[in-house]
């Protein structure tokens, strides 16, 4: 290894160690989110998504987007509204292993269907080149991170990618740890708040939940905002995941 290569490795490793230390000091979801997004900006990323998959035995029927920044709104809306976690073959492929892979270099076990190819082509056209990194947590609480680099693929070797994946893994474990912190007795969710969050955990929008419960969407928002304060979170997805981790949500047929 040349002096230049050694210097590069030390620099990348130094960034990873610094990030790990900062993550370990995070005490809230907001501080963790801000830290991760600042780190992504420092790396020159154009888009970042963190997708949380169901825990073994959990009530969720699909994964949920915890963070989605920089991806086209129409692509995110399509993914969530059509529950494309069941269509996007790259998710199953990346979660079947332990290493990161470039979007355009994924090798599929079986040939993607026409519907799958349509989605993959639309995503590639909208975002460009990117990297998918699997992350793993306690009791099967896994997920993956998608990093968008735009139309130009950066020069990254295996060491760079491994260090980047270690950063994603460490942040994921911190997120899982924050989900499991017990609530004070005075912060218990009401039955209606639990019901709303149960539907959120199943990927329903506020408007759809309002229709299901036959109440105004503004009322749904009020219940969510109250649950945020009780759970110590700042968004609906993390509220649902935190409530699930604490065993506060009931089964919905």
N, C-alpha and C positions, 0 to 999 in steps of 0.2 A: 504494500500500500504506500502510495507517494505521500509526501509531506502535505500536499494540497488536499488529498483525500482524507488524511488523518485529521486535518484541521476542520474539514467539513463535518466529519463524523462527530468530533468533539463539540462543534457548534450545535448540531442537531440534537445531540444527547443532552447538552446543557439546556436547550429550550424545553425538552421533554421533562427533565428533572425539575426545572423551575415551575412548569405547569403542574406537575404532580404535587409539589409543595403547596401551591396556591389552592388546588382543588381540596387538599386535606384540611385547609382552613375554612372552607365554605360551611356555613351553618344554615343557609336557606336556599330554596330552589332558585330564587331570583339571583342571588349572588353567583350561584353555579352557572346559570344560563348566561349571565353577563360575561363571566370569565371565559366560557367556551366560545361565545361569539367574538369576543376580543381576540382570542387566540386564533380563530378562523380568519379574522381580518388580517392579522399579522402574517399569516401564511399565504395571503393573497387569494383566498377562496372567494368564488362568486356566489356559491350557494351551499347551504348546510341543512341537512334533515336528520333528525334522530327519531327513529321509529321503535316503539316499545312493543314487544310481542307478549302474548298472554303467558302468565305463569302457569306451571303445571297444576292442573286442577282448578284454575281460576275461572271466574264466571264470564270473562270477556270471550267473545267469539271471534274477535279479530284484533290485530294490532292497532295502535293509535300513534299519530304524529305528535310527539312532545314538542319538537322544534321543527319549523320549516321556514327557512329564511333564504330569499334569493331565487327560489324556484318560481316559475310563472304561475300566477294565481289560477289560471284555467287548468293547468296540469294538476295542481294540488287539489282543486275542487273536484276534478274528474276522478282522481285517485280515491278521495274520501267518499264522495257521494255514490260512486259505483262500486265501492268496496273492492278496489282492484288489487288488494293484497292477495286475493285468490286468483288473480289473473297474471300478475307480474311474476314470470318464472325466475327472474333474477333473485328474488327474495329467498325462495326455497333452495336455490342453487348456492347462494352465499352462506346460508345458515346450515348447509349440510357439511360444511368444512369449518376450519378455524382461521383461515388466512384471508387477507384482503385481496380484492381483484378489481381491475379496471372494468368499467361498464362494458366497453366494446370488446373486451377480451374474455368475457365469461363463456365457458364451454358448457353447453347444456347436455344433460344426459339423454333427453329426448328432444326431438325437433319441436320448437314452439308452435302453437296453433296460430291460425290467422289472426284471431283476436289478440293473442299475446304479442305477435309480431307488430300489429298495428299500434299497440300501446308502447312497446319498446322503441319503435321508430319515432313516434310522436315525442317521447321523452328525450330521445337522443337529439332530435332536431331542435327541441326547445332549450336544452341545457348544454349540449356539447359533450365534452369528455369529463369523466368523473371516476371516483373511487368508491367502492362499497366495502365497509369494514364490519365484520360481525363482532358483537360484544356479548358477554355471558355473565349472568348474575346468579344469586342464590335461588335454589329450588326451581331452576329452569326459567327464571325471570330474565330472558334474553332480549336482544334487539339488534339493530344494525344502524350504522351511520352512513349517510350518503354525502359525499363531498364533491361539489361541482367546481371545475376549474375553467369552464368556458371552452372555446374552440381549440385552444392550444394545450396539448398534453405537457405537463411540466416534466423536467428531468429529475426523476426520483429513482434511487436504487432500492434494493430490498431492505437495506438498513433504514433508510428514510421512512419507508412504508411501515416497517415493524415498529419504529419509534412512534409514528403517528397513530398506529393501532393501539399501542400501549397507553397513549394519552386518552383515546376514546374509551378504552376499557376501564381506565381508572375513573374517568368522569361518570361512566355508567354505574360503577360500583358505588360511588358517592351518591348518585341519584337514588339507587336502590336503598341505601342506608337511610337517607332522609325520608323515604317513603315509610319506613318501618318504625320511626320514632313515635312512641306512644303519645296520645293526646291527653291534656288535662281533663279531669272529670267534667269540668264546666264547659267543655268544648264539644260535647256530643252532638252528632247530627240529628235533626228532626226526621221523622218518618218520610216527610215529603222531600226533604233534601236528599235522603238516601235514594228515594225513588228516581228523582231527577238524575242523580249521578250514576245510577244503575243503567239508565238509558244512554247516558254519555259514554259509559264504558263499552257499550255495544255499537258505538259509532254514530249515534243519532244526533242530528243538528238540533239547535234550540227550537227552530220552527216545527220540526217533526215531533219533538217531545211535547210541545204545546198542543199539537193536534191529538197525540195519543192520550194525553191527560185531560184534554178538553179545557184548557185554561189559556190565558193570554201569554204570548211569548215574553212580554215584559215581566210577568210573574215568574217565569222560568229563570230569567236573568237575575231577579231578586233572590231567588232560592240559591242560585249558583254563587252570587256575591256573598251571601251569608256563609255558605259552606267554605268559600275561600278564606274568610276570616277565621273560622273555626279550625280549619286544617293547616293554616299557615302557608298557603300557596297563592299563586297569582294567575292561574289559568284553569280552564275546565278540565283539560286532559290530566294534568297533574293532580287535581282535586279527586278525579275518579280513581286514578291509580293509587293515590294515598289511601282513600277510603277502602279500596279493595284489599290493599296490603294489611290494613288494620281489621279486616273482617267485618266492615260496617255495611256492606252492600248485600242486598238480597237477590235471589234468582228471579229472573223475569223470563217467562216463556216466549 
